[in-house]
Amino acid sequence: MNKDIIAGKWTQLKGQAQQKWGKLTDDVFDRQQGDSQYLAGKLQEQYGWDRDRAETEVRDFERTLNS
């Protein structure tokens, strides 16, 4: 699923993302709107992960949407 599709379906996908990353608030997901870089940055802040880990988490989540 490409980034444009994710952004377009973000309202539907938001619930799945919230289940995966429970520390992130509704406000983060509302502002994020499918922007993977913003989401990775917020994962870094909330979970204390380095950039690579956060980006890997987002990519893995995006891959699960394809299945």
LINSULJO-V451358 format. One record per residue. PHI is phi in radians with two decimals (none if undefined). OMEGA is omega in radians with two decimals (999 if undefined). D_LAST is the distance of its C-alpha to the last C-alpha in Angstrom with 1 decimal. Layout:
PHI/OMEGA/D_LAST  PHI/OMEGA/D_LAST
//
This chain:
none/-3.10/9.3  -1.47/-3.03/13.0  -1.11/3.12/15.4  -1.14/3.12/17.2  -1.17/3.11/14.3  -1.06/3.13/13.7  -1.08/-3.13/17.4  -1.21/-3.11/17.7  -1.85/-3.00/15.3  -1.01/-3.14/16.5  -1.01/3.14/18.4  -1.26/-3.06/15.4  -1.42/-3.08/13.4  -0.98/-3.14/16.6  -1.07/3.11/16.6  -1.14/3.14/13.5  -1.16/3.12/15.1  -1.13/3.09/18.4  -1.15/-3.10/17.3  -1.24/-3.07/16.1  -2.13/-3.05/19.3  -1.11/3.14/22.0  -1.30/-3.13/24.8  -1.44/-3.08/24.0  -1.49/3.05/25.8  -0.99/-3.13/25.0  -1.04/3.12/27.2  -1.06/-3.11/25.0  -1.20/3.10/21.9  -1.18/3.12/24.2  -1.32/-3.06/25.6  -1.12/3.08/22.4  0.82/3.08/20.9  1.55/3.14/17.9  -1.41/-3.03/20.2  -1.15/3.13/18.5  -1.18/3.09/22.0  -1.10/-3.14/23.5  -1.09/3.12/20.9  -1.06/3.11/21.4  -1.09/3.13/25.1  -1.21/3.06/25.0  -1.12/3.08/23.1  -1.05/-3.12/25.8  -1.11/-3.01/28.5  -1.34/-3.06/27.3  -1.81/3.14/26.1  1.27/-3.14/28.5  -1.44/3.00/26.0  -1.35/-3.06/26.9  -1.03/-3.12/25.3  -1.06/-3.14/23.2  -1.10/-3.12/21.8  -1.09/3.13/20.9  -1.15/3.08/19.3  -1.12/3.10/17.3  -1.02/-3.13/16.1  -1.15/3.12/15.1  -1.08/3.11/13.3  -1.10/3.09/11.4  -1.10/3.13/10.6  -1.07/3.12/9.6  -1.13/3.13/7.2  -1.15/3.13/5.5  -1.27/3.14/5.5  -1.34/-3.07/3.8  -1.60/999/0.0
//
